[in-house]
Amino acid sequence: MTDPESPEPQPVSELADILRRLRQGDVNPVSRARAWVEAVVPSQERGPGWDRHWRELEAYAAGRGVWSSRRDGGDGGAMGE
């Protein structure tokens, strides 16, 4: 019998991608977090924007503080700040 709390098996290609990132020893903290989270969250539970979300966060972390092109320090968000 299988443990009802254990995650569903993932396709080999997804596991290979996760293993590749883990073996590379990413210096980007978001990349390390992504590897950890993807090892826990089954692919069928991930939303449609999953990959885009992580890639954007990885790019922000790689930019080391370059968060906005606006000079006033605002983020240009929907709230008009």
Contacts in CASP RR format, 6 or more apart in sequence:
PFRMAT RR
TARGET T0000
AUTHOR 0000-0000-0000
METHOD contacts of the structure
MODEL  1
MTDPESPEPQPVSELADILRRLRQGDVNPVSRARAWVEAVVPSQERGPGW
DRHWRELEAYAAGRGVWSSRRDGGDGGAMGE
7 40 0 8 1.000
7 41 0 8 1.000
7 42 0 8 1.000
8 42 0 8 1.000
8 44 0 8 1.000
10 18 0 8 1.000
10 42 0 8 1.000
10 43 0 8 1.000
11 43 0 8 1.000
14 38 0 8 1.000
14 43 0 8 1.000
18 35 0 8 1.000
18 38 0 8 1.000
18 39 0 8 1.000
21 31 0 8 1.000
21 34 0 8 1.000
21 35 0 8 1.000
22 35 0 8 1.000
25 32 0 8 1.000
26 32 0 8 1.000
26 35 0 8 1.000
28 58 0 8 1.000
28 61 0 8 1.000
28 62 0 8 1.000
29 61 0 8 1.000
30 54 0 8 1.000
30 57 0 8 1.000
30 58 0 8 1.000
30 60 0 8 1.000
30 61 0 8 1.000
31 58 0 8 1.000
31 61 0 8 1.000
34 54 0 8 1.000
34 57 0 8 1.000
34 58 0 8 1.000
60 67 0 8 1.000
67 75 0 8 1.000
68 74 0 8 1.000
68 75 0 8 1.000
68 76 0 8 1.000
70 76 0 8 1.000
74 81 0 8 1.000
75 81 0 8 1.000
END
